[in-house]
């Protein structure tokens, strides 16, 4: 989204997901997908409370296998990334109720 001013809380969250995806996806020049190294870095940096220290490689590989469902190109699309965000959000919500 071009202008962050006046966004609702949900719009701000959606914008954050887009910005975070692009931040990590663009490190290899392809802003449309996350490679395995980009996914690992995203998990380490953005989700440290959900990934045990030292298990980042294993978890990233498992997530790549489980999320890369559409094209099977060893890359995560934004749609596949949002499936991850949704799943983790549902898990986090269940732990806070």
C-alpha positions as semicolon CSV with decimal commas, in nm:
position;residue;x (nm);y (nm);z (nm)
1;X;0,000;0,000;0,000
2;X;0,135;0,336;-0,095
3;X;0,010;0,541;0,200
4;X;0,016;0,405;0,553
5;X;-0,172;0,699;0,700
6;X;-0,525;0,624;0,810
7;X;-0,502;0,246;0,774
8;X;-0,714;0,033;1,003
9;X;-0,543;-0,216;1,233
10;X;-0,618;-0,503;0,994
11;X;-0,499;-0,305;0,690
12;X;-0,177;-0,228;0,879
13;X;-0,127;-0,600;0,948
14;X;-0,191;-0,686;0,584
15;X;0,054;-0,417;0,473
16;X;0,310;-0,555;0,719
17;X;0,279;-0,905;0,571
18;X;0,334;-0,766;0,221
19;X;0,634;-0,558;0,327
20;X;0,796;-0,844;0,523
21;X;0,751;-1,087;0,233
22;X;0,906;-0,840;-0,013
23;X;1,191;-0,752;0,225
24;X;1,314;-1,111;0,231
25;X;1,210;-1,211;-0,121
26;X;1,407;-0,931;-0,284
27;X;1,744;-1,042;-0,148
28;X;1,798;-1,266;-0,451
29;X;1,640;-1,022;-0,696
30;X;1,307;-1,207;-0,728
31;X;1,050;-1,011;-0,529
32;X;0,772;-1,259;-0,613
33;X;0,906;-1,565;-0,429
34;X;1,107;-1,674;-0,127
35;X;1,395;-1,916;-0,182
36;X;1,502;-2,158;0,092
37;X;1,776;-1,926;0,225
38;X;1,533;-1,633;0,223
39;X;1,268;-1,838;0,405
40;X;1,523;-1,947;0,665
41;X;1,630;-1,585;0,727
42;X;1,267;-1,473;0,753
43;X;1,190;-1,747;1,007
44;X;1,500;-1,667;1,214
45;X;1,436;-1,294;1,217
46;X;1,059;-1,258;1,216
47;X;0,943;-1,570;1,405
48;X;1,211;-1,644;1,667
49;X;0,955;-1,746;1,930
50;X;0,812;-2,015;1,702
51;X;1,138;-2,178;1,585
52;X;1,376;-2,346;1,829
53;X;1,732;-2,219;1,811
54;X;1,943;-2,454;1,599
55;X;1,644;-2,604;1,415
56;X;1,608;-2,326;1,157
57;X;1,749;-2,532;0,867
58;X;1,527;-2,832;0,938
59;X;1,213;-2,622;0,989
60;X;1,279;-2,412;0,677
61;X;1,323;-2,727;0,463
62;X;1,006;-2,881;0,606
63;X;0,810;-2,562;0,548
64;X;0,943;-2,534;0,193
65;X;0,824;-2,890;0,124
66;X;0,485;-2,833;0,287
67;X;0,417;-2,484;0,148
68;X;0,549;-2,515;-0,207
69;X;0,226;-2,669;-0,330
70;X;0,133;-2,478;-0,645
71;X;0,430;-2,499;-0,880
72;X;0,674;-2,722;-0,687
73;X;0,965;-2,495;-0,778
74;X;1,136;-2,487;-0,435
75;X;1,017;-2,132;-0,390
76;X;0,739;-1,989;-0,176
77;X;0,491;-1,757;-0,345
78;X;0,314;-1,482;-0,154
79;X;-0,001;-1,696;-0,146
80;X;0,196;-1,987;0,002
81;X;0,361;-1,748;0,251
82;X;0,019;-1,626;0,363
83;X;-0,079;-1,988;0,432
84;X;0,216;-2,003;0,672
85;X;0,116;-1,675;0,838
86;X;-0,242;-1,796;0,873
87;X;-0,141;-2,130;1,023
88;X;0,095;-1,972;1,275
89;X;-0,165;-1,709;1,364
90;X;-0,428;-1,977;1,432
91;X;-0,176;-2,164;1,648
92;X;-0,082;-1,848;1,840
93;X;-0,450;-1,764;1,892
94;X;-0,522;-2,111;2,032
95;X;-0,240;-2,067;2,284
96;X;-0,376;-1,732;2,410
97;X;-0,738;-1,839;2,465
